[in-house]
Amino acid sequence: GKDRTRFLHGMITNTVEGLAEGAGNHAAITTVLGQTLLDLWVHNLGEYLWLETEQGFQTKLCETLNRYLIGDDVVIADETDDWVILGIVGAAATETVNMVLGLVVAALPEHHTITGVWSNAPIWVTRRSFLGVDGFGVRISASEGSQLWQALIDAGSTPVGRQAQEVV
């Protein structure tokens, strides 16, 4: 809705107003006493703001924001089941994204997003640091996620699950 930027700007710890289309940042939602409730990433995708949080916290994020909606023209929707986010990380991440997705991402700043199409499906590629290692988060429809996963493996990527990533 038309109040989305103003509303979210007042709800999180980082800037939303003035965030250019394609830009993003890392933020948190806190209690009135300043205790962190949730970490999240904000992506300005033009007509809407995309919020990303750690797996399993999406319901808490939606409930927290909805609690403060009182007359604002804002719609909050949980689209977790509609999308897959694959992380492409490491020294060959930029080359892999260029080759597999056909996107030039070398100059993409941290937390910024570009859009594209892969196998007739819309994709969003965001530069992200995973545990201090440069990389990209690629969002694609859940129905196309396994095909992209396989294309990345075919291109030489090694799959690593979240638990193995956290051990490093």
Backbone hydrogen bonds, N-H to C=O, Kabsch-Sander energy under -0.5 kcal/mol:
donor,donor_aa,acceptor,acceptor_aa,energy
3,D,73,D,-1.9
4,R,1,G,-1.5
7,F,3,D,-2.8
8,L,4,R,-2.5
9,H,5,T,-2.3
10,G,6,R,-1.4
11,M,8,L,-1.3
12,I,8,L,-1.4
13,T,28,A,-1.9
19,L,16,V,-2.0
20,A,18,G,-0.6
22,G,44,N,-3.6
23,A,20,A,-2.4
25,N,42,V,-1.7
27,A,40,L,-3.1
29,I,38,L,-2.2
31,T,35,Q,-2.5
34,G,31,T,-1.9
37,L,29,I,-3.4
38,L,29,I,-1.6
40,L,27,A,-2.5
41,W,52,E,-2.7
42,V,25,N,-2.8
43,H,50,W,-2.3
44,N,23,A,-2.8
45,L,43,H,-0.9
45,L,48,Y,-2.1
47,E,45,L,-1.3
50,W,43,H,-2.9
51,L,49,L,-0.5
52,E,41,W,-2.4
54,E,39,D,-0.6
57,F,54,E,-2.1
61,L,57,F,-2.2
62,C,58,Q,-2.4
63,E,59,T,-2.8
64,T,60,K,-2.5
65,L,61,L,-2.3
66,N,62,C,-2.7
67,R,63,E,-1.7
68,Y,64,T,-0.6
68,Y,65,L,-1.3
69,L,66,N,-1.3
70,I,68,Y,-0.7
74,V,72,D,-1.9
77,A,75,V,-0.5
79,E,77,A,-0.8
82,D,79,E,-1.6
83,W,79,E,-0.8
83,W,80,T,-0.8
84,V,140,I,-2.8
86,L,84,V,-0.5
86,L,138,V,-2.6
88,I,136,F,-3.0
89,V,87,G,-0.5
90,G,134,D,-2.1
93,A,90,G,-1.9
96,T,92,A,-2.7
97,V,93,A,-2.6
98,N,94,T,-2.5
99,M,95,E,-2.6
100,V,96,T,-3.1
101,L,96,T,-0.5
101,L,97,V,-1.8
102,G,97,V,-0.6
102,G,98,N,-0.9
103,L,97,V,-1.0
105,V,103,L,-0.7
108,L,105,V,-1.6
111,H,127,R,-2.9
112,H,109,P,-2.1
113,T,22,G,-3.6
114,I,125,V,-2.3
116,G,123,I,-2.2
118,W,121,A,-3.0
121,A,118,W,-2.0
123,I,116,G,-2.5
124,W,139,R,-1.7
125,V,114,I,-3.0
126,T,124,W,-0.5
126,T,137,G,-2.6
127,R,112,H,-1.9
128,R,135,G,-2.2
130,F,128,R,-0.6
130,F,133,V,-2.8
131,L,129,S,-0.6
133,V,130,F,-1.6
135,G,128,R,-1.1
136,F,88,I,-2.4
137,G,126,T,-2.9
138,V,86,L,-2.9
138,V,136,F,-0.5
139,R,124,W,-2.8
139,R,137,G,-0.6
140,I,84,V,-2.2
141,S,122,P,-0.6
142,A,82,D,-2.5
144,E,141,S,-1.7
145,G,141,S,-0.9
146,S,142,A,-0.5
148,L,144,E,-2.0
149,W,145,G,-2.6
150,Q,146,S,-2.1
151,A,147,Q,-2.1
152,L,148,L,-2.4
153,I,149,W,-2.0
154,D,150,Q,-2.9
155,A,151,A,-1.2
156,G,153,I,-2.0
157,S,152,L,-2.4
165,Q,161,G,-2.2
166,E,162,R,-2.1
167,V,163,Q,-1.1
168,V,164,A,-1.0
